[in-house]
Amino acid sequence: MKNLFILGNWKSNKTMTEAANWLEIFSKNMPQIPGHVSVIVCPGFIHLPLFSSRTAPFALGVQNVSAYETGAFTGEIAASMVANTVSYAMIGHSERRKHLGETDEVVAEKVKRVLSVGIRPVVCVSDVAQAEKLAASVPEFTKTGLILYEPLFAIGSGKSDSPENANIAAGSIHGILPETPILYGGSVTAENVRGFVGTEHITGVGVGGASLDAAKFLSLISAAL
């Protein structure tokens, strides 16, 4: 049985009160998770103290880290600052590439930072070329990293790719990174998640909007098992 990763990305959402309510509902109702399944939640940076202060039934991640080490970089969050708090770090989400100008070179630097402090990187790519550049720039990524394949048209659109097309893309990426788990992201719901995780090359999903509602995210997790 293959390992399965279910990652919830809150993006820029939720006040502290809303986050606390979500955590209470989710923790009370989360089903028994088999050993081969990893549930990861990536809230906002402001929510990390709340989440880390409780024994939550999932792994904790961040949505971004700085490409720099600690120092005079106002507003940046260095990987070492969250190394004792989180297990995963999303890097290079298509929204950051589009709106904040993150290049493949910046993504590679961030991957190096998180690997250096023992955080597992989840690198978002929208095509095979981005995966090729990553493999060439950071060969050590293949030992512990994950790839989150997200076709651009599916991000925030409510229109997911088909499991068949996503599996073909994931297969091409596996040709470059044969040992790296590949997740699919882009309008994943409880209704379509099983189709994606049931394919040959996809070993998990990245969930945006559906992770913001605790009940919907729980339904999605149950549907994926």
Backbone hydrogen bonds in HBPLUS format (Angstrom, degrees):
<---DONOR---> <-ACCEPTOR-->    atom                        ^
c    i                          cat <-CA-CA->   ^        H-A-AA   ^      H-
h    n   atom  resd res      DA  || num        DHA   H-A  angle D-A-AA Bond
n    s   type  num  typ     dist DA aas  dist angle  dist       angle   num
A0004-LEU N   A0036-HIS O   2.80 MM  32  6.14 156.1  1.86 159.9 160.9     1
A0038-SER N   A0004-LEU O   2.75 MM  34  6.17 160.0  1.79 163.6 170.8     2
A0005-PHE N   A0203-THR O   2.98 MM 198  6.41 149.3  2.08 135.5 144.9     3
A0205-VAL N   A0005-PHE O   2.88 MM 200  6.40 141.6  2.03 154.3 163.6     4
A0006-ILE N   A0038-SER O   2.86 MM  32  6.25 161.1  1.90 163.0 165.5     5
A0040-ILE N   A0006-ILE O   2.83 MM  34  6.09 165.6  1.85 152.4 154.3     6
A0007-LEU N   A0205-VAL O   2.93 MM 198  6.23 175.3  1.93 165.3 166.6     7
A0207-VAL N   A0007-LEU O   2.64 MM 200  5.90 168.7  1.66 171.8 176.0     8
A0008-GLY N   A0040-ILE O   2.74 MM  32  6.16 161.3  1.78 156.7 161.5     9
A0042-CYS N   A0008-GLY O   2.74 MM  34  5.91 161.8  1.77 168.9 174.1    10
A0009-ASN N   A0207-VAL O   2.76 MM 198  5.94 169.3  1.77 163.7 165.3    11
A0010-TRP N   A0042-CYS O   3.12 MM  32  6.17 171.1  2.13 148.0 150.9    12
A0019-ALA N   A0015-THR O   2.94 MM   4  6.14 155.1  2.00 148.0 155.1    13
A0020-ALA N   A0016-MET O   2.95 MM   4  6.15 154.9  2.02 146.2 152.6    14
A0021-ASN N   A0017-THR O   3.03 MM   4  6.30 156.3  2.09 148.7 154.6    15
A0022-TRP N   A0018-GLU O   2.99 MM   4  6.19 159.7  2.03 147.1 152.7    16
A0023-LEU N   A0019-ALA O   2.93 MM   4  6.13 162.2  1.96 149.8 154.5    17
A0024-GLU N   A0020-ALA O   3.04 MM   4  6.22 153.6  2.11 145.1 151.6    18
A0025-ILE N   A0021-ASN O   3.10 MM   4  6.33 168.7  2.11 154.0 156.1    19
A0026-PHE N   A0022-TRP O   2.88 MM   4  6.00 169.4  1.89 157.0 160.7    20
A0027-SER N   A0023-LEU O   2.94 MM   4  5.86 166.3  1.96 144.4 148.9    21
A0028-LYS N   A0024-GLU O   3.19 MM   4  6.21 154.9  2.26 143.3 149.4    22
A0029-ASN N   A0025-ILE O   3.23 MM   4  6.28 138.3  2.41 142.7 152.6    23
A0029-ASN N   A0026-PHE O   3.24 MM   3  5.37 133.9  2.47  99.0 110.9    24
A0030-MET N   A0026-PHE O   2.93 MM   4  5.67 122.8  2.27 154.4 163.3    25
A0037-VAL N   A0034-PRO O   3.10 MM   3  5.63 166.3  2.11 121.3 124.2    26
A0059-ALA N   A0039-VAL O   2.83 MM  20  6.15 164.2  1.86 166.9 162.6    27
A0041-VAL N   A0059-ALA O   2.98 MM  18  6.40 158.4  2.03 157.7 160.8    28
A0061-GLY N   A0041-VAL O   2.92 MM  20  5.86 154.2  1.99 147.7 143.4    29
A0047-HIS N   A0044-GLY O   3.02 MM   3  5.46 148.1  2.12 111.2 120.5    30
A0048-LEU N   A0045-PHE O   3.18 MM   3  5.52 160.8  2.22 111.8 117.5    31
A0051-PHE N   A0047-HIS O   3.06 MM   4  6.34 166.8  2.08 162.1 165.9    32
A0052-SER N   A0048-LEU O   2.84 MM   4  5.87 166.3  1.86 159.1 163.2    33
A0053-SER N   A0049-PRO O   3.07 MM   4  5.95 130.2  2.33 136.9 147.1    34
A0054-ARG N   A0051-PHE O   3.36 MM   3  5.71 163.6  2.39 107.8 112.6    35
A0087-SER N   A0060-LEU O   2.85 MM  27  5.89 165.9  1.87 165.1 164.8    36
A0088-TYR N   A0060-LEU O   3.41 MM  28  6.58 155.0  2.48 139.5 142.4    37
A0062-VAL N   A0088-TYR O   3.07 MM  26  6.52 144.3  2.20 133.6 140.6    38
A0090-MET N   A0062-VAL O   2.81 MM  28  6.12 173.7  1.81 159.2 159.0    39
A0066-SER N   A0077-ILE O   2.85 MM  11  5.43 148.1  1.95 146.9 145.7    40
A0073-PHE N   A0071-GLY O   2.90 MM   2  5.69 134.8  2.10 106.7  92.9    41
A0076-GLU N   A0073-PHE O   3.05 MM   3  5.75 164.3  2.07 144.6 147.4    42
A0081-MET N   A0078-ALA O   2.97 MM   3  5.38 144.1  2.10 109.5 119.9    43
A0082-VAL N   A0079-ALA O   3.17 MM   3  5.67 150.7  2.25 111.5 119.0    44
A0085-THR N   A0082-VAL O   2.95 MM   3  5.12 160.8  1.99 112.4 118.1    45
A0086-VAL N   A0082-VAL O   3.05 MM   4  6.10 160.2  2.09 175.3 171.7    46
A0120-ARG N   A0087-SER O   2.90 MM  33  6.08 171.0  1.91 145.8 145.3    47
A0089-ALA N   A0120-ARG O   3.05 MM  31  6.28 144.7  2.17 147.6 146.6    48
A0122-VAL N   A0089-ALA O   2.84 MM  33  5.89 160.3  1.88 148.8 146.3    49
A0091-ILE N   A0122-VAL O   2.96 MM  31  6.04 151.7  2.04 149.2 145.6    50
A0124-CYS N   A0091-ILE O   2.92 MM  33  6.20 167.6  1.94 171.2 174.6    51
A0096-ARG N   A0093-HIS O   2.90 MM   3  5.36 126.8  2.18 110.4 124.1    52
A0097-ARG N   A0093-HIS O   3.01 MM   4  6.38 155.9  2.07 153.5 161.3    53
A0098-LYS N   A0094-SER O   2.89 MM   4  6.00 154.1  1.95 142.6 149.5    54
A0099-HIS N   A0095-GLU O   2.85 MM   4  5.80 168.7  1.86 146.5 149.7    55
A0100-LEU N   A0096-ARG O   2.97 MM   4  4.95 143.4  2.11 121.3 131.8    56
A0102-GLU N   A0096-ARG O   3.41 MM   6  6.02 174.8  2.41 126.8 126.8    57
A0107-VAL N   A0103-THR O   2.99 MM   4  6.27 162.5  2.02 151.9 156.9    58
A0108-ALA N   A0104-ASP O   2.99 MM   4  6.16 156.1  2.05 142.6 148.6    59
A0109-GLU N   A0105-GLU O   3.12 MM   4  6.41 152.9  2.20 143.0 149.6    60
A0110-LYS N   A0106-VAL O   3.02 MM   4  6.33 156.9  2.07 152.1 158.2    61
A0111-VAL N   A0107-VAL O   2.96 MM   4  6.25 155.5  2.02 152.0 158.9    62
A0112-LYS N   A0108-ALA O   3.06 MM   4  6.33 157.5  2.12 146.9 152.3    63
A0113-ARG N   A0109-GLU O   3.07 MM   4  6.37 150.7  2.16 144.4 152.2    64
A0114-VAL N   A0110-LYS O   3.06 MM   4  6.40 164.4  2.09 157.1 159.0    65
A0115-LEU N   A0111-VAL O   3.00 MM   4  6.13 162.6  2.03 153.3 158.6    66
A0116-SER N   A0112-LYS O   3.06 MM   4  6.12 146.9  2.18 141.2 149.5    67
A0117-VAL N   A0114-VAL O   3.22 MM   3  5.43 147.6  2.33 102.0 110.9    68
A0119-ILE N   A0114-VAL O   2.94 MM   5  5.05 156.6  2.00 154.5 148.5    69
A0118-GLY N   A0115-LEU O   3.28 MM   3  5.16 168.4  2.30 103.0 106.1    70
A0146-LEU N   A0121-PRO O   2.91 MM  25  6.27 151.4  1.99 156.4 164.8    71
A0123-VAL N   A0146-LEU O   2.89 MM  23  6.26 152.0  1.97 163.3 154.1    72
A0148-LEU N   A0123-VAL O   2.82 MM  25  5.83 166.1  1.84 139.4 140.3    73
A0125-VAL N   A0148-LEU O   3.01 MM  23  6.23 156.1  2.07 141.7 146.2    74
A0150-GLU N   A0125-VAL O   2.90 MM  25  6.14 164.7  1.92 158.0 162.8    75
A0131-ALA N   A0128-VAL O   3.05 MM   3  5.12 117.3  2.46  97.5 113.1    76
A0132-GLU N   A0128-VAL O   2.91 MM   4  6.24 151.4  1.99 153.1 161.9    77
A0133-LYS N   A0129-ALA O   3.04 MM   4  6.30 159.6  2.08 151.1 155.3    78
A0134-LEU N   A0130-GLN O   3.09 MM   4  6.26 154.9  2.15 142.3 149.1    79
A0135-ALA N   A0131-ALA O   2.99 MM   4  6.20 164.8  2.02 150.2 153.8    80
A0136-ALA N   A0132-GLU O   3.05 MM   4  6.26 150.9  2.14 146.4 154.2    81
A0137-SER N   A0133-LYS O   2.91 MM   4  6.02 149.6  2.00 145.2 153.6    82
A0138-VAL N   A0134-LEU O   2.84 MM   4  5.81 164.4  1.86 159.3 162.1    83
A0141-PHE N   A0138-VAL O   2.94 MM   3  5.60 162.2  1.98 122.3 128.2    84
A0142-THR N   A0139-PRO O   3.32 MM   3  6.17 154.4  2.39 120.6 123.7    85
A0143-LYS N   A0140-GLU O   3.19 MM   3  5.75 159.7  2.23 114.5 119.9    86
A0144-THR N   A0141-PHE O   3.27 MM   3  5.95 136.4  2.48 116.8 125.1    87
A0145-GLY N   A0141-PHE O   2.78 MM   4  5.15 157.7  1.83 166.0 168.4    88
A0147-ILE N   A0181-PRO O   2.99 MM  34  6.30 170.2  2.00 164.2 167.5    89
A0183-LEU N   A0147-ILE O   2.69 MM  36  6.07 169.3  1.70 162.5 165.6    90
A0149-TYR N   A0183-LEU O   2.74 MM  34  5.95 154.2  1.80 162.1 155.8    91
A0185-GLY N   A0149-TYR O   2.81 MM  36  5.95 151.8  1.89 155.6 152.4    92
A0154-ALA N   A0151-PRO O   3.03 MM   3  5.69 151.6  2.11 119.7 127.8    93
A0155-ILE N   A0152-LEU O   3.39 MM   3  5.65 157.2  2.45 107.8 113.5    94
A0166-ALA N   A0162-SER O   2.95 MM   4  6.15 170.1  1.96 162.2 165.4    95
A0167-ASN N   A0163-PRO O   2.89 MM   4  5.92 149.9  1.99 140.7 148.8    96
A0168-ILE N   A0164-GLU O   3.12 MM   4  6.39 147.3  2.23 142.2 150.4    97
A0169-ALA N   A0165-ASN O   3.09 MM   4  6.43 162.2  2.12 152.3 156.0    98
A0170-ALA N   A0166-ALA O   2.87 MM   4  6.09 160.8  1.91 148.7 154.7    99
A0171-GLY N   A0167-ASN O   2.84 MM   4  5.96 146.5  1.95 139.8 149.0   100
A0172-SER N   A0168-ILE O   3.06 MM   4  6.39 147.3  2.17 145.0 153.0   101
A0173-ILE N   A0169-ALA O   3.05 MM   4  6.40 153.3  2.12 148.5 155.8   102
A0174-HIS N   A0170-ALA O   2.85 MM   4  6.08 148.6  1.95 144.2 153.6   103
A0175-GLY N   A0171-GLY O   3.10 MM   4  6.36 130.1  2.36 134.4 146.5   104
A0175-GLY N   A0172-SER O   3.17 MM   3  5.12 132.9  2.41  91.0 103.8   105
A0176-ILE N   A0173-ILE O   2.95 MM   3  5.30 145.2  2.08 106.5 116.5   106
A0177-LEU N   A0173-ILE O   2.82 MM   4  6.09 160.6  1.86 152.5 159.2   107
A0180-THR N   A0177-LEU O   3.22 MM   3  5.49 166.4  2.24 115.2 119.3   108
A0203-THR N   A0182-ILE O   2.77 MM  21  5.62 161.7  1.80 155.7 160.9   109
A0184-TYR N   A0204-GLY O   2.97 MM  20  6.39 154.2  2.04 135.2 136.1   110
A0206-GLY N   A0184-TYR O   2.82 MM  22  6.00 151.6  1.90 134.4 138.0   111
A0193-VAL N   A0189-THR O   2.98 MM   4  5.77 137.5  2.17 152.7 161.2   112
A0195-GLY N   A0192-ASN O   3.15 MM   3  5.57 128.6  2.42 107.9 120.2   113
A0196-PHE N   A0193-VAL O   3.09 MM   3  5.38 126.2  2.40 102.7 115.6   114
A0197-VAL N   A0193-VAL O   3.10 MM   4  6.41 171.9  2.10 166.5 166.1   115
A0198-GLY N   A0194-ARG O   3.05 MM   4  5.83 129.0  2.32 138.3 148.9   116
A0199-THR N   A0196-PHE O   3.21 MM   3  5.72 168.8  2.23 116.6 118.6   117
A0211-SER N   A0208-GLY O   2.93 MM   3  5.61 158.4  1.98 122.1 129.2   118
A0212-LEU N   A0209-GLY O   3.15 MM   3  5.58 161.6  2.19 113.3 118.8   119
A0217-PHE N   A0213-ASP O   2.91 MM   4  6.13 160.9  1.94 160.5 166.6   120
A0218-LEU N   A0214-ALA O   2.94 MM   4  6.10 156.0  1.99 147.8 154.4   121
A0219-SER N   A0215-ALA O   2.99 MM   4  6.24 154.2  2.06 144.1 151.0   122
A0220-LEU N   A0216-LYS O   2.93 MM   4  6.18 152.4  2.00 145.1 152.7   123
A0221-ILE N   A0217-PHE O   2.94 MM   4  6.21 159.3  1.99 150.6 155.6   124
A0222-SER N   A0218-LEU O   3.00 MM   4  6.22 165.7  2.02 151.0 154.6   125
A0223-ALA N   A0219-SER O   2.95 MM   4  6.12 153.3  2.02 144.6 152.1   126
A0224-ALA N   A0220-LEU O   3.02 MM   4  6.24 138.8  2.20 143.2 154.0   127
A0224-ALA N   A0221-ILE O   3.10 MM   3  5.15 127.6  2.39  95.7 109.5   128
A0225-LEU N   A0221-ILE O   3.24 MM   4  6.49 135.4  2.45 146.5 157.2   129
